[in-house]
Amino acid sequence: MKYTFKKNRYKLFIPLLDIIGSVIFFPAKLLKPPVPLSPKKILVVRLDHIGDFICTTPLFKNLKNKFPDAKITVLINSVSKELAYRNPYIDKVITFSPFYLARNDRSSMLKGLSRVIKDIKALSFDIGIDSRGDLLSILLMWLGGVRYRVGYPITGGGFLLHAEGRYDRDSHIIDRNLSLLEKINIQVESRLPEVYFNDKDISVVNEIKKEFGPGSKKSVVLHPFAGAKAKEWPIGNFQKIINWLKENGYNVFLVGSKEDAGIFNDVIDLRGGINLPQLAYLIKDAGFFIGLDSGPANIAAALNVSSVIICSGTNIPQLWIQNSPNVKFVYKDTKCKPCENKICPEAKTNECMTSISVEEVIDAVKGLER
């Protein structure tokens, strides 16, 4: 298994840790338990962001199809918890936000770490799956006493796993997640990610629509915000998109968190006003989404809604968002792509985003208009 590090300081420390760990845990490796044939409790760990959780949802359905009597628990970043609560294949949700993945609050990790370990121990899991390839997730499964642990040791900790998945960084994140099921003898039956909402979510959105916009108008959901500076597109460009949409008879629902800043004219501003399942229904009902490479974009793609997604050179969007004929990616093939940077080294120009024109985005919208 090759390591995948974004920071050079780990390149010496983690291999050394793995060598020491492999020596200490060598006897345990020799006594590796067999794959549980009838697990009663299964843990899936995915501690990163909304889009990553959505691309993990096929795991839950396949696990439940194979083991219908098993209780499936997910350990996720708190930002995704509402989506997890709605998922019918998940029986229990545990939340934890590691400081190195938090985009705003970095204080929660130490407060929650011991609680999470206690929660995992108390539930006595037969199988644990880390679909991210995260050393902390592997440690949590071990410290929590998970009996059979599966994952990717691409950031270390392989000596704590009972089975290692086949990691191919050039394959889609969904395929990478599902390949772990081979290690517990599950044949994949469902590959598509799924997002769920309930009757209350539908009612909330319908009340908002009643208050803000005539039902006869076409609607579009706009999300002009990103979790990283390198993925941002000029706000002025979004206002030009809004102006064009209004001229063409659209109600524009602006969505985001209450922390997302920026002044936008001629929009129905719902920032901080709805949760993620309600956002999912709003996107589904509108039938059109425009936004940056982010969690809401993943929601729209998973719902197979017509979507125009404006992408930076940070990653290859076709590997991180559900592909569909209804999804149009707008991006530039810059020489530095994919860079995996949260902040562009050439931040003043940020060529991969600033070189995308308003006209290109509008052309993509026209190509998907109903």
Secondary structure, DSSP 8 states (H G I E B T S, - for coil): -----SSTTHHHHHHHHHHHHHHHTHHHHHT-----SS-SEEEEEE-S-HHHHHTTHHHHHHHHHH-TTSEEEEEE-GGGHHHHHH-TT--EEEE---TTT-SS--SHHHHHHHHHHHHHHHH--SEEEESS--HHHHHHHHHTT-SEEEE--TTS-GGG-SEE----TTS-HHHHHHHGGGGGT-------------HHHHHHHHHHHHHHS-TTSEEEEEE---SSGGG---HHHHHHHHHHHHHTTEEEEE---TT-----SSSEE-TTTS-HHHHHHHHHHH-EEEEESSHHHHHHHHTT-EEEEE--SSS-GGGTS---TTEEEE----TT-S---SS-TTTTT-HHHHTS-HHHHHHHHHHH--
